[in-house]
C-alpha cells in the first residue's frame, strides 16, 4: 500500500499543479484555450499513467479501488469537453467527477486500513475541481 501511495502521489502532484494553473486564469477565453491545449491532454496522460500502474499490483481489492482513479479523470475530461461545447449539463458532470474522485479517496482509505497501513503517512489528496467555477466566469 505504501508503494501504491508513493506511485500515485506523482499523479496527484501533477493534477494539483494543473488545478492551480487553472485557478490562476481569470479570462474566459484564456481558460478555454488552457482547457483545450493543456488541461485535457494532461488529464488524458494522467488516465494513461493511472492505467499503467495497474500492472504493478496484484491485490484484487487494491486493483478495484485503483480502477476508480482513471474513471474519475475520465469523468473530468468529459466535463471539460462538455463545458468547451457550452453544454448546460457540464456542471453536473463536474460534480460527478468530483464525487467520483472523493469516492476513490474514501475507498482507498478503507483499503489502507484493512491492509494494516493505518500509520501510512500520506497527504490529503482530495481533488475538488475548480473547473466547476468556469460557468461563473461568463
C-alpha positions in Angstrom: 0.0 0.0 0.0 2.8 2.4 0.8 4.3 1.8 -2.7 0.9 2.5 -4.2 0.5 5.8 -2.4 4.0 6.8 -3.4 3.4 5.9 -7.0 0.1 7.7 -7.2 1.5 10.8 -5.4 3.2 11.8 -8.6 -0.1 11.7 -10.5 -1.7 13.7 -7.7 1.0 16.3 -7.7 0.7 16.8 -11.4 -3.0 17.1 -11.2 -2.8 19.6 -8.3 -0.4 21.8 -10.4 -2.9 21.7 -13.2 -5.6 22.8 -10.8 -3.5 25.7 -9.5 -2.7 26.8 -13.0 -6.4 26.7 -13.9 -7.4 28.6 -10.9 -4.9 31.4 -11.8 -6.7 32.1 -15.1 -9.3 34.9 -14.9 -10.1 35.4 -18.6 -12.7 33.1 -20.1 -11.0 32.9 -23.5 -7.7 32.1 -21.9 -9.4 29.5 -19.7 -10.9 27.8 -22.7 -7.6 27.8 -24.5 -5.8 26.4 -21.4 -8.5 23.7 -21.1 -8.3 22.7 -24.7 -4.5 22.8 -25.2 -3.1 21.8 -21.8 -5.7 20.6 -19.3 -7.4 17.9 -21.5 -4.2 16.5 -22.9 -2.7 16.4 -19.4 -5.7 14.7 -18.0 -5.5 12.1 -20.8 -1.9 11.5 -19.8 -3.0 11.0 -16.1 -5.5 8.4 -17.3 -2.8 6.6 -19.1 -0.4 6.8 -16.2 -3.1 5.5 -13.8 -3.9 2.6 -16.1 -0.2 1.7 -16.5 0.1 1.4 -12.7 -2.4 -1.5 -12.7 0.3 -3.9 -13.8 2.4 -3.1 -10.7 -0.2 -4.7 -8.4 -1.9 -8.0 -7.9 -4.1 -7.4 -4.9 -7.7 -7.5 -6.1 -9.1 -5.1 -3.6 -6.4 -2.5 -4.4 -7.0 -3.0 -8.1 -10.7 -2.5 -7.7 -10.1 0.7 -5.8 -7.4 1.8 -8.2 -9.8 1.4 -11.2 -11.8 4.3 -9.8 -8.9 6.7 -10.3 -8.7 6.8 -14.1 -12.6 6.7 -14.1 -12.6 10.0 -12.1 -10.1 11.6 -14.5 -12.2 10.4 -17.5 -15.3 12.0 -16.0 -13.4 15.2 -15.6 -12.3 15.0 -19.2 -15.9 14.6 -20.2 -17.0 17.5 -18.1 -14.4 19.8 -19.6 -15.2 18.7 -23.1 -18.8 19.4 -22.4 -18.0 22.8 -20.9 -16.0 23.7 -24.0 -19.0 22.9 -26.1 -21.2 25.2 -24.0 -23.4 22.4 -22.7 -25.5 23.4 -19.7 -25.2 20.0 -18.1 -21.4 20.3 -17.8 -21.8 21.5 -14.2 -23.4 18.1 -13.3 -20.5 16.4 -15.0 -18.0 18.4 -12.9 -19.9 17.4 -9.7 -20.0 13.7 -10.8 -16.2 13.9 -11.5 -15.6 15.4 -8.0 -17.8 12.8 -6.3 -16.1 10.0 -8.2 -12.7 11.1 -7.0 -13.9 11.6 -3.4 -15.4 8.1 -3.5 -12.0 6.8 -4.8 -10.3 8.5 -1.8 -12.8 7.0 0.7 -12.4 3.5 -0.7 -8.6 3.9 -0.8 -8.6 4.9 2.9 -10.8 1.9 3.8 -8.4 -0.4 1.9 -5.4 1.2 3.5 -6.8 0.5 7.0 -8.0 -3.0 6.0 -4.5 -3.9 4.7 -3.0 -2.7 8.0 -1.5 0.5 6.8 -3.1 2.7 9.4 0.0 4.6 10.1 0.9 5.1 6.5 1.8 8.7 6.0 0.0 10.3 3.1 -1.2 13.7 2.4 -4.8 14.8 1.8 -5.2 14.1 -1.9 -8.8 15.2 -2.4 -9.2 16.8 -5.8 -12.1 19.1 -5.9 -12.1 20.6 -9.3 -12.3 24.3 -9.6 -13.4 23.8 -13.1 -17.0 23.9 -11.9 -16.5 27.6 -11.4 -15.9 28.0 -15.1 -19.6 28.8 -15.7 -19.4 31.7 -13.3 -16.9 33.5 -15.5 -19.4 34.2 -18.2 
